[in-house]
Amino acid sequence: MEVLEFLDNAGNVLVKRIPDSGQLEIKWGSQLTVRESQDAVFYRDGKALDVFGAGRHILKTQNVPVVGKWVTSFGYGENSPFRAEVVFVGKQLFPNLKWGTREPILFRDSEFNIIRLRAFGSYSIQVSDTMLFVNKVVGTKGLFSTDSIEDYLKGIIVSKLNVVLGANLKTVLDIAGTIDQLNLILRTELQNDFSGLGLSIHDLYIQSISVPDEVQKIIDTKSGMGVLGNLDQYMKYKVANAIGDAANNPSSGGDGMSTGAGLAMGMNMAQMINQSVNTNNNNNDPMEKLKKLKELLDLGAITEDDYINKKEEYLKQL
């Protein structure tokens, strides 16, 4: 083999050893071609002698002076073969690698106490220190791709995510407003861990943080109760619907008396509701609130679910 080179057609190879196993007989004077996105580590007798950057390198004493002593000891002539190996290292960006939680993360939420979270996202890496990465991570493997290290890196990311969420997130209700900050903090926390492997983390994104279904239902209920926070506005909305339903009731048959009766019923309901709201505003007695709430339910102004949720709230005030 007089020309040594490697092209990564798959796009996921971090390290490729030539040959994959055993030692290769390289002719003295062979050409080593290294691309811009590569480094090549030259080994002899298991020892890394030099790292070649981009360009064409001729394996001779004047170009690789560090190997001159043992080459001249052969005495076989200029084209004599010697046993060595070359490791090509991809220095390009390896984008869109995936990470996620295999098991839920226990999180102390200020609103929901202890809940279980799952998180997923993506990240990109580059080899920053060729010798460190090859000697510390790759070892003697002939082929090392992103698949070979993804599980290990996922474990590091999820471990740091536990720390970042605990220190910077109070409740899952704040996720939407803090996601960019969490991305930045998590990436910063991971820099030292990746650097220790000879890697740099180019970017990292948390794409989703999800809660169990039962917690999601509580969030949905809480969101619905937020609509009921302004009881006055909510009742006006209900009255408007009730009047509209009465006016459009098919049983009226276009009879003006039926329509008028429906409107009268709506007006009467509005008066009772306003009285109920005003009483509630002037009286904070939970029992009085429960009484008025039941009246609203009987009138059909609120649903059974609304009644139950508000009832639980007022019972807690007793």
TIPADREN-511884 format. One record per residue (C-alpha): residue number from 1; x, y negated, z negated. Coordinates in nm, 3 decimals. Each point is the difference from the previous one (the first is absolute). Example, Ala and Ser with C-alpha at 12.3 -4.5 7.8 and 13.67 -1.06 7.14 Angstrom:
BEGIN
VEXVEX    i       px       py       pz
VEXVEX    1    1.230    0.450   -0.780
VEXVEX    2    0.137   -0.344    0.066
//
This chain:
BEGIN
VEXVEX    i       px       py       pz
VEXVEX    1    0.000    0.000    0.000
VEXVEX    2    0.179   -0.312    0.124
VEXVEX    3   -0.282   -0.251   -0.059
VEXVEX    4   -0.165   -0.013   -0.342
VEXVEX    5   -0.335   -0.184   -0.024
VEXVEX    6   -0.351    0.041   -0.137
VEXVEX    7   -0.335   -0.136    0.121
VEXVEX    8   -0.297    0.012   -0.238
VEXVEX    9   -0.298    0.067    0.225
VEXVEX   10   -0.230    0.074   -0.293
VEXVEX   11    0.072   -0.331   -0.171
VEXVEX   12    0.004    0.146   -0.352
VEXVEX   13    0.355    0.137   -0.033
VEXVEX   14    0.205   -0.166   -0.272
VEXVEX   15    0.306    0.222    0.033
VEXVEX   16    0.116    0.246    0.267
VEXVEX   17    0.313    0.209   -0.041
VEXVEX   18    0.195    0.123    0.301
VEXVEX   19    0.009    0.297   -0.009
VEXVEX   20   -0.299    0.096   -0.219
VEXVEX   21    0.204    0.270   -0.173
VEXVEX   22    0.364    0.106   -0.011
VEXVEX   23    0.284   -0.212    0.132
VEXVEX   24    0.037   -0.139    0.349
VEXVEX   25    0.314    0.017    0.207
VEXVEX   26    0.055   -0.355    0.125
VEXVEX   27    0.263   -0.067    0.262
VEXVEX   28    0.248   -0.265   -0.094
VEXVEX   29   -0.093   -0.291    0.224
VEXVEX   30   -0.374    0.073    0.004
VEXVEX   31   -0.236   -0.296    0.022
VEXVEX   32   -0.241   -0.085   -0.278
VEXVEX   33   -0.294   -0.220    0.107
VEXVEX   34   -0.190   -0.180   -0.276
VEXVEX   35   -0.312   -0.206    0.071
VEXVEX   36   -0.086   -0.336   -0.157
VEXVEX   37   -0.250    0.166   -0.230
VEXVEX   38    0.249    0.263   -0.123
VEXVEX   39    0.306    0.066   -0.208
VEXVEX   40    0.217    0.309    0.048
VEXVEX   41    0.193    0.159   -0.288
VEXVEX   42    0.306    0.202    0.102
VEXVEX   43    0.078    0.303   -0.223
VEXVEX   44    0.304    0.222   -0.020
VEXVEX   45    0.026    0.292   -0.245
VEXVEX   46   -0.317   -0.120   -0.174
VEXVEX   47    0.140   -0.347   -0.065
VEXVEX   48   -0.142   -0.317    0.156
VEXVEX   49    0.291   -0.177    0.169
VEXVEX   50   -0.161   -0.296    0.172
VEXVEX   51   -0.329   -0.167    0.094
VEXVEX   52   -0.040   -0.114    0.361
VEXVEX   53   -0.237   -0.281    0.098
VEXVEX   54   -0.161   -0.069    0.337
VEXVEX   55    0.220    0.052    0.306
VEXVEX   56    0.214    0.261    0.178
VEXVEX   57    0.280    0.148   -0.206
VEXVEX   58    0.279    0.223    0.129
VEXVEX   59    0.116    0.249   -0.260
VEXVEX   60    0.374   -0.063    0.009
VEXVEX   61    0.254   -0.102   -0.260
VEXVEX   62    0.006   -0.364    0.106
VEXVEX   63   -0.380   -0.026   -0.036
VEXVEX   64   -0.034    0.221   -0.308
VEXVEX   65    0.327   -0.060   -0.185
VEXVEX   66   -0.124    0.165   -0.314
VEXVEX   67    0.000    0.340    0.176
VEXVEX   68    0.343   -0.039    0.161
VEXVEX   69    0.203    0.203   -0.249
VEXVEX   70   -0.194    0.323    0.023
VEXVEX   71   -0.046   -0.024    0.381
VEXVEX   72    0.372   -0.031    0.072
VEXVEX   73    0.065    0.303   -0.218
VEXVEX   74   -0.169    0.229    0.251
VEXVEX   75    0.255   -0.045    0.273
VEXVEX   76   -0.233    0.142    0.265
VEXVEX   77    0.012   -0.290    0.239
VEXVEX   78   -0.225   -0.294    0.081
VEXVEX   79   -0.312    0.199    0.087
VEXVEX   80    0.022    0.250   -0.286
VEXVEX   81   -0.331    0.060   -0.185
VEXVEX   82   -0.036   -0.064   -0.370
VEXVEX   83   -0.283    0.105   -0.229
VEXVEX   84   -0.214   -0.285   -0.133
VEXVEX   85   -0.357   -0.129   -0.008
VEXVEX   86   -0.188   -0.321    0.066
VEXVEX   87   -0.311   -0.120   -0.184
VEXVEX   88   -0.222   -0.252    0.178
VEXVEX   89   -0.205   -0.227   -0.229
VEXVEX   90   -0.303   -0.192    0.127
VEXVEX   91    0.013   -0.363   -0.121
VEXVEX   92   -0.325   -0.114    0.165
VEXVEX   93   -0.320   -0.081   -0.186
VEXVEX   94   -0.214    0.303   -0.081
VEXVEX   95   -0.347   -0.158   -0.022
VEXVEX   96   -0.347    0.101   -0.117
VEXVEX   97    0.098    0.274   -0.243
VEXVEX   98   -0.293    0.100   -0.220
VEXVEX   99   -0.026    0.025   -0.377
VEXVEX  100   -0.286    0.082   -0.233
VEXVEX  101   -0.095    0.138   -0.341
VEXVEX  102   -0.045    0.375   -0.012
VEXVEX  103   -0.142   -0.021   -0.350
VEXVEX  104   -0.206   -0.294   -0.137
VEXVEX  105    0.179   -0.269   -0.200
VEXVEX  106   -0.138   -0.069   -0.348
VEXVEX  107   -0.059   -0.374   -0.029
VEXVEX  108   -0.118   -0.202   -0.301
VEXVEX  109   -0.258   -0.236    0.147
VEXVEX  110   -0.116   -0.303   -0.197
VEXVEX  111   -0.356    0.047    0.130
VEXVEX  112   -0.041    0.378    0.022
VEXVEX  113    0.253    0.129   -0.256
VEXVEX  114    0.201    0.304    0.123
VEXVEX  115   -0.067    0.086    0.364
VEXVEX  116    0.170    0.206    0.269
VEXVEX  117    0.139   -0.174    0.308
VEXVEX  118    0.121    0.128    0.336
VEXVEX  119    0.219   -0.210    0.227
VEXVEX  120    0.127    0.032    0.357
VEXVEX  121    0.224   -0.206    0.224
VEXVEX  122    0.295   -0.016    0.239
VEXVEX  123    0.364   -0.108   -0.006
VEXVEX  124    0.308   -0.029    0.224
VEXVEX  125    0.364    0.089   -0.073
VEXVEX  126    0.349   -0.042    0.145
VEXVEX  127    0.335    0.158   -0.080
VEXVEX  128    0.203   -0.278   -0.160
VEXVEX  129    0.308    0.196   -0.120
VEXVEX  130    0.099    0.275    0.240
VEXVEX  131    0.258    0.182   -0.212
VEXVEX  132   -0.210   -0.016   -0.317
VEXVEX  133   -0.310    0.132    0.174
VEXVEX  134    0.179    0.286    0.176
VEXVEX  135    0.198    0.115   -0.303
VEXVEX  136   -0.267   -0.053   -0.266
VEXVEX  137   -0.321    0.094    0.180
VEXVEX  138    0.071    0.198    0.318
VEXVEX  139    0.292    0.214   -0.111
VEXVEX  140    0.079    0.281    0.241
VEXVEX  141   -0.333    0.011    0.184
VEXVEX  142    0.033    0.008    0.377
VEXVEX  143   -0.324   -0.193    0.061
VEXVEX  144   -0.164   -0.244   -0.237
VEXVEX  145   -0.323   -0.178    0.098
VEXVEX  146   -0.245   -0.229   -0.178
VEXVEX  147   -0.212    0.311   -0.076
VEXVEX  148    0.290    0.130   -0.210
VEXVEX  149   -0.006   -0.294   -0.241
VEXVEX  150   -0.357   -0.133    0.011
VEXVEX  151   -0.127    0.207   -0.294
VEXVEX  152    0.291   -0.112   -0.215
VEXVEX  153   -0.053   -0.368    0.085
VEXVEX  154   -0.376    0.034   -0.061
VEXVEX  155    0.076    0.117   -0.353
VEXVEX  156    0.216   -0.307   -0.064
VEXVEX  157   -0.265   -0.236    0.139
VEXVEX  158   -0.287    0.149   -0.203
VEXVEX  159    0.212   -0.006   -0.317
VEXVEX  160    0.073   -0.371    0.045
VEXVEX  161   -0.364   -0.065    0.090
VEXVEX  162   -0.103    0.118   -0.346
VEXVEX  163    0.227   -0.259   -0.158
VEXVEX  164   -0.104   -0.283    0.235
VEXVEX  165   -0.373    0.056   -0.045
VEXVEX  166    0.031    0.021   -0.378
VEXVEX  167    0.194   -0.325   -0.020
VEXVEX  168   -0.175   -0.210    0.265
VEXVEX  169   -0.362    0.113    0.033
VEXVEX  170   -0.265   -0.047   -0.269
VEXVEX  171   -0.300    0.144    0.180
VEXVEX  172   -0.075    0.163    0.334
VEXVEX  173   -0.243   -0.284    0.063
VEXVEX  174    0.306   -0.223    0.063
VEXVEX  175    0.164    0.224    0.263
VEXVEX  176   -0.117   -0.197    0.303
VEXVEX  177    0.149   -0.324   -0.133
VEXVEX  178    0.332    0.146   -0.111
VEXVEX  179    0.083    0.257    0.271
VEXVEX  180    0.269   -0.216    0.167
VEXVEX  181    0.166   -0.067   -0.334
VEXVEX  182   -0.007    0.370   -0.086
VEXVEX  183    0.163    0.084    0.336
VEXVEX  184    0.285   -0.243   -0.066
VEXVEX  185    0.057    0.109   -0.360
VEXVEX  186   -0.002    0.371    0.088
VEXVEX  187    0.245   -0.047    0.289
VEXVEX  188    0.234   -0.200   -0.226
VEXVEX  189   -0.015    0.268   -0.270
VEXVEX  190    0.094    0.268    0.255
VEXVEX  191    0.306   -0.178    0.146
VEXVEX  192    0.249    0.133   -0.256
VEXVEX  193   -0.131    0.357    0.021
VEXVEX  194    0.027    0.003    0.379
VEXVEX  195    0.341   -0.173   -0.001
VEXVEX  196    0.133    0.276   -0.223
VEXVEX  197   -0.076    0.242    0.283
VEXVEX  198    0.164   -0.213    0.270
VEXVEX  199   -0.340   -0.119    0.127
VEXVEX  200   -0.176   -0.335    0.016
VEXVEX  201   -0.378   -0.040   -0.010
VEXVEX  202   -0.100   -0.239    0.276
VEXVEX  203   -0.368   -0.035   -0.090
VEXVEX  204   -0.264    0.166   -0.215
VEXVEX  205   -0.378   -0.039   -0.001
VEXVEX  206   -0.272    0.121   -0.234
VEXVEX  207   -0.281    0.064    0.243
VEXVEX  208   -0.258    0.136   -0.243
VEXVEX  209   -0.059    0.041   -0.372
VEXVEX  210   -0.315    0.202   -0.067
VEXVEX  211   -0.192    0.094   -0.313
VEXVEX  212   -0.211    0.311   -0.075
VEXVEX  213   -0.359    0.004    0.128
VEXVEX  214   -0.147   -0.045   -0.346
VEXVEX  215    0.207   -0.315   -0.057
VEXVEX  216   -0.097   -0.130    0.344
VEXVEX  217   -0.366    0.038   -0.096
VEXVEX  218    0.061   -0.205   -0.315
VEXVEX  219    0.168   -0.269    0.209
VEXVEX  220   -0.295   -0.003    0.239
VEXVEX  221   -0.241   -0.026   -0.294
VEXVEX  222    0.203   -0.281   -0.152
VEXVEX  223   -0.005   -0.179    0.333
VEXVEX  224   -0.376    0.042    0.018
VEXVEX  225   -0.039   -0.134   -0.354
VEXVEX  226    0.195   -0.303    0.109
VEXVEX  227   -0.296   -0.084    0.223
VEXVEX  228   -0.222    0.016   -0.307
VEXVEX  229    0.228   -0.234   -0.191
VEXVEX  230   -0.209   -0.298    0.110
VEXVEX  231   -0.339    0.140   -0.099
VEXVEX  232   -0.185   -0.310    0.110
VEXVEX  233    0.129    0.021    0.359
VEXVEX  234   -0.055    0.375    0.007
VEXVEX  235   -0.363   -0.034   -0.109
VEXVEX  236   -0.067   -0.269    0.260
VEXVEX  237    0.136    0.237    0.262
VEXVEX  238   -0.228    0.278   -0.124
VEXVEX  239   -0.305   -0.230    0.000
VEXVEX  240    0.071   -0.110    0.356
VEXVEX  241    0.013    0.363    0.109
VEXVEX  242   -0.320    0.082   -0.188
VEXVEX  243   -0.187   -0.288    0.164
VEXVEX  244    0.128    0.103    0.343
VEXVEX  245   -0.104    0.361   -0.058
VEXVEX  246   -0.348   -0.109   -0.111
VEXVEX  247   -0.043   -0.225    0.304
VEXVEX  248    0.112    0.276    0.239
VEXVEX  249   -0.202    0.276   -0.165
VEXVEX  250   -0.179    0.189    0.284
VEXVEX  251   -0.296    0.068   -0.228
VEXVEX  252   -0.094   -0.365    0.017
VEXVEX  253   -0.121    0.049    0.355
VEXVEX  254    0.051   -0.369    0.067
VEXVEX  255   -0.255   -0.090   -0.269
VEXVEX  256    0.080   -0.344   -0.134
VEXVEX  257   -0.139    0.093   -0.341
VEXVEX  258    0.247    0.291   -0.026
VEXVEX  259    0.289   -0.222    0.103
VEXVEX  260   -0.109   -0.265   -0.245
VEXVEX  261   -0.025    0.259   -0.273
VEXVEX  262    0.350    0.117    0.077
VEXVEX  263    0.132   -0.354   -0.017
VEXVEX  264   -0.188   -0.058   -0.324
VEXVEX  265    0.151    0.317   -0.142
VEXVEX  266    0.344   -0.119    0.106
VEXVEX  267   -0.051   -0.340   -0.159
VEXVEX  268   -0.127    0.163   -0.318
VEXVEX  269    0.304    0.228   -0.004
VEXVEX  270    0.230   -0.297    0.053
VEXVEX  271   -0.161   -0.181   -0.292
VEXVEX  272    0.044    0.301   -0.228
VEXVEX  273    0.356    0.053    0.109
VEXVEX  274    0.092   -0.363   -0.049
VEXVEX  275   -0.157    0.015   -0.344
VEXVEX  276    0.201    0.314   -0.071
VEXVEX  277    0.323   -0.160    0.120
VEXVEX  278   -0.060   -0.316   -0.201
VEXVEX  279   -0.078    0.204   -0.309
VEXVEX  280    0.319    0.198    0.050
VEXVEX  281    0.201   -0.316    0.042
VEXVEX  282   -0.138   -0.137   -0.328
VEXVEX  283    0.003    0.319   -0.199
VEXVEX  284    0.304    0.226   -0.031
VEXVEX  285   -0.182    0.264   -0.201
VEXVEX  286    0.085    0.336    0.166
VEXVEX  287   -0.341    0.143   -0.092
VEXVEX  288   -0.175   -0.289    0.170
VEXVEX  289    0.220    0.052    0.304
VEXVEX  290   -0.094    0.368    0.011
VEXVEX  291   -0.368   -0.087   -0.021
VEXVEX  292    0.021   -0.247    0.287
VEXVEX  293    0.212    0.242    0.203
VEXVEX  294   -0.273    0.266   -0.034
VEXVEX  295   -0.257   -0.251    0.119
VEXVEX  296    0.208   -0.069    0.309
VEXVEX  297    0.022    0.374    0.068
VEXVEX  298   -0.377    0.040   -0.033
VEXVEX  299   -0.049   -0.284    0.246
VEXVEX  300    0.228    0.170    0.248
VEXVEX  301    0.235   -0.298    0.003
VEXVEX  302    0.299    0.220   -0.083
VEXVEX  303    0.086    0.360    0.081
VEXVEX  304    0.027    0.288   -0.243
VEXVEX  305    0.381   -0.003    0.035
VEXVEX  306    0.013   -0.375   -0.072
VEXVEX  307   -0.216    0.056   -0.307
VEXVEX  308    0.217    0.284   -0.132
VEXVEX  309    0.328   -0.190    0.051
VEXVEX  310   -0.128   -0.317   -0.167
VEXVEX  311   -0.163    0.200   -0.277
VEXVEX  312    0.333    0.162   -0.090
VEXVEX  313    0.162   -0.345   -0.004
VEXVEX  314   -0.264   -0.144   -0.237
VEXVEX  315    0.006    0.308   -0.228
VEXVEX  316    0.371   -0.054   -0.054
VEXVEX  317   -0.082   -0.348   -0.132
VEXVEX  318   -0.223    0.137   -0.277
//
